[in-house]
């Protein structure tokens, strides 16, 4: 995060996204939701948005990020149902290994 913040200071016109993941809870096997404090960190750093591992993302997080003026991108979504959920959440972009399949199945 510190390196990204310094890069943004040096190159303010270049879009910058905080790349972050979440770890699966060993006991539940679930991915915990992202802490919305990330949004405030990214806003204060003057970054363009976040690029998050899609598991753990909630619609509420996306809405709060958008209200703060941030973009939300997700990675690596290869399942059509997961991709559809991300579209419904309103993410700005999806990274996938199967762009042709998802585009066709989601009718994008």
N, CA and C atoms as a LAMMPS dump frame, in Angstrom:
ITEM: TIMESTEP
0
ITEM: NUMBER OF ATOMS
324
ITEM: BOX BOUNDS ff ff ff
-5.0000000000000000e+02 5.0000000000000000e+02
-5.0000000000000000e+02 5.0000000000000000e+02
-5.0000000000000000e+02 5.0000000000000000e+02
ITEM: ATOMS id mol type element x y z
1 1 1 N 0.82 -1.187 0
2 1 2 C 0 0 0
3 1 3 C 0.867 1.255 0
4 2 1 N 1.953 1.195 0.759
5 2 2 C 2.833 2.36 0.825
6 2 3 C 3.487 2.64 -0.526
7 3 1 N 3.91 1.596 -1.212
8 3 2 C 4.525 1.762 -2.534
9 3 3 C 3.508 2.345 -3.517
10 4 1 N 2.31 1.829 -3.478
11 4 2 C 1.258 2.32 -4.367
12 4 3 C 0.951 3.791 -4.084
13 5 1 N 0.903 4.151 -2.83
14 5 2 C 0.648 5.54 -2.453
15 5 3 C 1.749 6.457 -2.98
16 6 1 N 2.986 6.025 -2.872
17 6 2 C 4.097 6.833 -3.385
18 6 3 C 4.059 6.926 -4.91
19 7 1 N 3.693 5.844 -5.567
20 7 2 C 3.556 5.87 -7.033
21 7 3 C 2.475 6.856 -7.446
22 8 1 N 1.383 6.898 -6.71
23 8 2 C 0.299 7.82 -7.03
24 8 3 C 0.764 9.264 -6.875
25 9 1 N 1.569 9.52 -5.867
26 9 2 C 2.108 10.877 -5.681
27 9 3 C 3.014 11.26 -6.85
28 10 1 N 3.818 10.316 -7.314
29 10 2 C 4.759 10.58 -8.406
30 10 3 C 4.058 10.666 -9.762
31 11 1 N 2.982 9.902 -9.919
32 11 2 C 2.253 9.842 -11.197
33 11 3 C 0.751 10.034 -10.947
34 12 1 N 0.341 11.212 -10.549
35 12 2 C -1.05 11.42 -10.137
36 12 3 C -2.101 11.183 -11.221
37 13 1 N -1.734 11.287 -12.481
38 13 2 C -2.731 11.107 -13.541
39 13 3 C -2.924 9.641 -13.938
40 14 1 N -2.082 8.753 -13.422
41 14 2 C -2.183 7.326 -13.759
42 14 3 C -3.172 6.646 -12.802
43 15 1 N -4.17 5.934 -13.33
44 15 2 C -5.104 5.229 -12.463
45 15 3 C -4.362 4.251 -11.545
46 16 1 N -4.827 4.166 -10.317
47 16 2 C -4.155 3.311 -9.331
48 16 3 C -5.193 2.56 -8.509
49 17 1 N -4.968 1.269 -8.361
50 17 2 C -5.925 0.404 -7.668
51 17 3 C -5.208 -0.389 -6.588
52 18 1 N -5.805 -0.42 -5.421
53 18 2 C -5.266 -1.193 -4.306
54 18 3 C -5.667 -2.647 -4.502
55 19 1 N -4.694 -3.496 -4.749
56 19 2 C -4.91 -4.919 -4.967
57 19 3 C -4.89 -5.621 -3.62
58 20 1 N -5.992 -6.309 -3.294
59 20 2 C -6.09 -6.933 -1.979
60 20 3 C -6.863 -8.239 -2.085
61 21 1 N -6.499 -9.151 -1.206
62 21 2 C -7.167 -10.433 -1.122
63 21 3 C -7.695 -10.632 0.288
64 22 1 N -8.441 -11.668 0.456
65 22 2 C -8.917 -12.075 1.767
66 22 3 C -8.623 -13.553 1.926
67 23 1 N -8.436 -13.987 3.157
68 23 2 C -8.103 -15.392 3.403
69 23 3 C -9.308 -16.144 3.933
70 24 1 N -9.42 -17.372 3.464
71 24 2 C -10.504 -18.238 3.901
72 24 3 C -10.335 -18.547 5.388
73 25 1 N -11.432 -18.466 6.127
74 25 2 C -11.433 -18.821 7.539
75 25 3 C -11.25 -20.331 7.644
76 26 1 N -10.241 -20.761 8.384
77 26 2 C -9.923 -22.188 8.483
78 26 3 C -11.027 -22.986 9.15
79 27 1 N -11.744 -22.372 10.066
80 27 2 C -12.8 -23.086 10.783
81 27 3 C -14.09 -23.181 9.99
82 28 1 N -14.482 -22.095 9.342
83 28 2 C -15.771 -22.082 8.639
84 28 3 C -15.65 -22.412 7.158
85 29 1 N -14.456 -22.23 6.6
86 29 2 C -14.279 -22.434 5.164
87 29 3 C -14.829 -21.28 4.336
88 30 1 N -15.266 -20.212 4.991
89 30 2 C -15.834 -19.049 4.316
90 30 3 C -14.799 -17.926 4.217
91 31 1 N -15.023 -17.053 3.259
92 31 2 C -14.189 -15.862 3.115
93 31 3 C -14.885 -14.721 3.846
94 32 1 N -14.208 -14.094 4.798
95 32 2 C -14.855 -12.996 5.527
96 32 3 C -15.047 -11.792 4.624
97 33 1 N -16.064 -10.989 4.893
98 33 2 C -16.273 -9.791 4.074
99 33 3 C -15.131 -8.8 4.266
100 34 1 N -14.87 -8.034 3.23
101 34 2 C -13.837 -7.003 3.306
102 34 3 C -14.259 -5.922 4.296
103 35 1 N -13.3 -5.439 5.03
104 35 2 C -13.526 -4.365 5.985
105 35 3 C -13.702 -3.059 5.22
106 36 1 N -14.772 -2.334 5.492
107 36 2 C -15.031 -1.086 4.782
108 36 3 C -14.004 -0.003 5.116
109 37 1 N -13.166 -0.222 6.105
110 37 2 C -12.094 0.73 6.401
111 37 3 C -11.12 0.849 5.223
112 38 1 N -11.077 -0.185 4.396
113 38 2 C -10.243 -0.15 3.193
114 38 3 C -10.654 1.038 2.32
115 39 1 N -11.941 1.288 2.254
116 39 2 C -12.451 2.375 1.419
117 39 3 C -11.859 3.705 1.872
118 40 1 N -11.879 3.956 3.161
119 40 2 C -11.344 5.214 3.686
120 40 3 C -9.841 5.33 3.424
121 41 1 N -9.115 4.222 3.581
122 41 2 C -7.669 4.229 3.298
123 41 3 C -7.405 4.625 1.853
124 42 1 N -8.15 4.03 0.951
125 42 2 C -7.953 4.26 -0.482
126 42 3 C -8.324 5.697 -0.852
127 43 1 N -9.41 6.2 -0.278
128 43 2 C -9.82 7.58 -0.529
129 43 3 C -8.743 8.539 -0.024
130 44 1 N -8.273 8.334 1.196
131 44 2 C -7.265 9.224 1.769
132 44 3 C -5.969 9.217 0.961
133 45 1 N -5.652 8.076 0.361
134 45 2 C -4.435 7.981 -0.451
135 45 3 C -4.624 8.573 -1.847
136 46 1 N -5.868 8.907 -2.198
137 46 2 C -6.127 9.488 -3.512
138 46 3 C -6.082 8.49 -4.651
139 47 1 N -6.308 7.217 -4.337
140 47 2 C -6.257 6.177 -5.366
141 47 3 C -7.559 6.141 -6.163
142 48 1 N -7.52 5.471 -7.299
143 48 2 C -8.671 5.369 -8.184
144 48 3 C -9.707 4.384 -7.671
145 49 1 N -9.235 3.302 -7.046
146 49 2 C -10.165 2.284 -6.576
147 49 3 C -9.455 1.09 -6.004
148 50 1 N -10.202 -0.011 -5.953
149 50 2 C -9.689 -1.266 -5.414
150 50 3 C -9.83 -2.359 -6.456
151 51 1 N -8.965 -3.349 -6.359
152 51 2 C -9.032 -4.552 -7.19
153 51 3 C -8.937 -5.709 -6.214
154 52 1 N -10.066 -6.374 -5.969
155 52 2 C -10.184 -7.341 -4.885
156 52 3 C -10.463 -8.75 -5.392
157 53 1 N -9.994 -9.732 -4.612
158 53 2 C -10.412 -11.104 -4.862
159 53 3 C -11.905 -11.142 -4.58
160 54 1 N -12.676 -11.689 -5.503
161 54 2 C -14.13 -11.548 -5.44
162 54 3 C -14.783 -12.222 -4.241
163 55 1 N -14.145 -13.265 -3.725
164 55 2 C -14.744 -13.933 -2.565
165 55 3 C -14.583 -13.024 -1.359
166 56 1 N -15.634 -12.799 -0.652
167 56 2 C -15.622 -11.882 0.478
168 56 3 C -16.187 -10.515 0.127
169 57 1 N -16.417 -10.276 -1.166
170 57 2 C -16.978 -8.995 -1.58
171 57 3 C -18.485 -9.007 -1.342
172 58 1 N -19.008 -7.899 -0.869
173 58 2 C -20.445 -7.764 -0.656
174 58 3 C -20.975 -6.602 -1.491
175 59 1 N -22.259 -6.644 -1.755
176 59 2 C -22.885 -5.548 -2.489
177 59 3 C -22.756 -4.249 -1.694
178 60 1 N -22.871 -4.343 -0.383
179 60 2 C -22.738 -3.165 0.46
180 60 3 C -21.365 -2.522 0.343
181 61 1 N -20.323 -3.334 0.253
182 61 2 C -18.976 -2.793 0.089
183 61 3 C -18.883 -2.041 -1.233
184 62 1 N -19.397 -2.647 -2.291
185 62 2 C -19.347 -2.011 -3.619
186 62 3 C -20.112 -0.686 -3.591
187 63 1 N -21.275 -0.69 -2.99
188 63 2 C -22.072 0.54 -2.919
189 63 3 C -21.332 1.633 -2.148
190 64 1 N -20.734 1.283 -1.016
191 64 2 C -20.004 2.274 -0.22
192 64 3 C -18.788 2.797 -0.98
193 65 1 N -18.089 1.902 -1.678
194 65 2 C -16.925 2.32 -2.461
195 65 3 C -17.354 3.286 -3.566
196 66 1 N -18.438 2.969 -4.252
197 66 2 C -18.937 3.846 -5.317
198 66 3 C -19.376 5.197 -4.755
199 67 1 N -20.014 5.186 -3.607
200 67 2 C -20.439 6.444 -2.978
201 67 3 C -19.231 7.306 -2.626
202 68 1 N -18.109 6.65 -2.351
203 68 2 C -16.874 7.372 -2.023
204 68 3 C -16.121 7.791 -3.284
205 69 1 N -16.671 7.466 -4.46
206 69 2 C -16.045 7.854 -5.719
207 69 3 C -14.992 6.888 -6.223
208 70 1 N -14.99 5.664 -5.692
209 70 2 C -13.992 4.666 -6.086
210 70 3 C -14.556 3.665 -7.087
211 71 1 N -13.671 3.118 -7.899
212 71 2 C -14.013 1.998 -8.767
213 71 3 C -13.741 0.704 -7.992
214 72 1 N -14.483 -0.336 -8.349
215 72 2 C -14.276 -1.659 -7.744
216 72 3 C -14.123 -2.667 -8.873
217 73 1 N -12.967 -3.315 -8.892
218 73 2 C -12.688 -4.385 -9.849
219 73 3 C -12.45 -5.665 -9.051
220 74 1 N -12.725 -6.803 -9.671
221 74 2 C -12.537 -8.091 -8.994
222 74 3 C -11.747 -9.05 -9.872
223 75 1 N -11.125 -10.022 -9.228
224 75 2 C -10.331 -11.035 -9.905
225 75 3 C -10.529 -12.359 -9.221
226 76 1 N -10.143 -13.406 -9.683
227 76 2 C -10.244 -14.048 -10.968
228 76 3 C -11.559 -14.821 -10.943
229 77 1 N -12.549 -14.308 -11.622
230 77 2 C -13.899 -14.865 -11.611
231 77 3 C -14.082 -15.69 -12.874
232 78 1 N -14.193 -17.006 -12.712
233 78 2 C -14.331 -17.896 -13.871
234 78 3 C -15.68 -18.601 -13.931
235 79 1 N -16.443 -18.529 -12.873
236 79 2 C -17.742 -19.191 -12.795
237 79 3 C -18.833 -18.197 -13.187
238 80 1 N -19.76 -18.624 -14.025
239 80 2 C -20.809 -17.74 -14.519
240 80 3 C -21.68 -17.194 -13.394
241 81 1 N -22.047 -18.034 -12.429
242 81 2 C -22.888 -17.565 -11.326
243 81 3 C -22.169 -16.509 -10.499
244 82 1 N -20.889 -16.725 -10.234
245 82 2 C -20.114 -15.737 -9.487
246 82 3 C -19.999 -14.439 -10.283
247 83 1 N -19.763 -14.557 -11.583
248 83 2 C -19.65 -13.367 -12.431
249 83 3 C -20.97 -12.601 -12.464
250 84 1 N -22.071 -13.322 -12.562
251 84 2 C -23.387 -12.667 -12.57
252 84 3 C -23.618 -11.919 -11.266
253 85 1 N -23.223 -12.517 -10.16
254 85 2 C -23.363 -11.859 -8.858
255 85 3 C -22.531 -10.577 -8.812
256 86 1 N -21.324 -10.623 -9.368
257 86 2 C -20.469 -9.432 -9.384
258 86 3 C -21.092 -8.323 -10.237
259 87 1 N -21.69 -8.71 -11.367
260 87 2 C -22.383 -7.739 -12.218
261 87 3 C -23.537 -7.116 -11.432
262 88 1 N -24.296 -7.948 -10.718
263 88 2 C -25.416 -7.451 -9.915
264 88 3 C -24.933 -6.533 -8.793
265 89 1 N -23.755 -6.793 -8.264
266 89 2 C -23.185 -5.918 -7.225
267 89 3 C -22.783 -4.565 -7.803
268 90 1 N -22.569 -4.525 -9.115
269 90 2 C -22.214 -3.274 -9.762
270 90 3 C -20.724 -3.016 -9.885
271 91 1 N -19.906 -4.089 -9.891
272 91 2 C -18.468 -3.877 -10.028
273 91 3 C -18.151 -3.222 -11.369
274 92 1 N -17.036 -2.522 -11.409
275 92 2 C -16.628 -1.822 -12.627
276 92 3 C -15.914 -2.717 -13.622
277 93 1 N -15.328 -3.809 -13.14
278 93 2 C -14.611 -4.7 -14.035
279 93 3 C -14.363 -6.048 -13.399
280 94 1 N -14.261 -7.063 -14.262
281 94 2 C -14.024 -8.436 -13.818
282 94 3 C -12.834 -8.989 -14.579
283 95 1 N -11.856 -9.497 -13.852
284 95 2 C -10.745 -10.222 -14.466
285 95 3 C -11.122 -11.697 -14.457
286 96 1 N -10.912 -12.364 -15.604
287 96 2 C -11.275 -13.769 -15.735
288 96 3 C -10.321 -14.47 -16.685
289 97 1 N -10.249 -15.775 -16.544
290 97 2 C -9.499 -16.601 -17.482
291 97 3 C -10.401 -17.06 -18.63
292 98 1 N -11.706 -16.753 -18.544
293 98 2 C -12.686 -17.23 -19.525
294 98 3 C -13.547 -16.085 -20.063
295 99 1 N -12.935 -15.066 -20.66
296 99 2 C -13.725 -13.904 -21.089
297 99 3 C -14.781 -14.228 -22.136
298 100 1 N -14.453 -15.06 -23.096
299 100 2 C -15.421 -15.387 -24.147
300 100 3 C -16.633 -16.104 -23.598
301 101 1 N -16.404 -17.063 -22.725
302 101 2 C -17.506 -17.842 -22.137
303 101 3 C -18.382 -16.944 -21.276
304 102 1 N -17.765 -16.151 -20.399
305 102 2 C -18.559 -15.289 -19.518
306 102 3 C -19.319 -14.238 -20.311
307 103 1 N -18.685 -13.646 -21.299
308 103 2 C -19.344 -12.63 -22.117
309 103 3 C -20.59 -13.233 -22.79
310 104 1 N -20.435 -14.444 -23.309
311 104 2 C -21.544 -15.116 -23.988
312 104 3 C -22.645 -15.476 -22.996
313 105 1 N -22.277 -16.08 -21.885
314 105 2 C -23.278 -16.534 -20.917
315 105 3 C -23.965 -15.374 -20.195
316 106 1 N -23.249 -14.281 -19.995
317 106 2 C -23.831 -13.125 -19.334
318 106 3 C -24.466 -12.157 -20.321
319 107 1 N -24.29 -12.45 -21.606
320 107 2 C -24.827 -11.623 -22.688
321 107 3 C -24.327 -10.178 -22.585
322 108 1 N -23.014 -10.047 -22.396
323 108 2 C -22.397 -8.72 -22.298
324 108 3 C -21.91 -8.244 -23.643
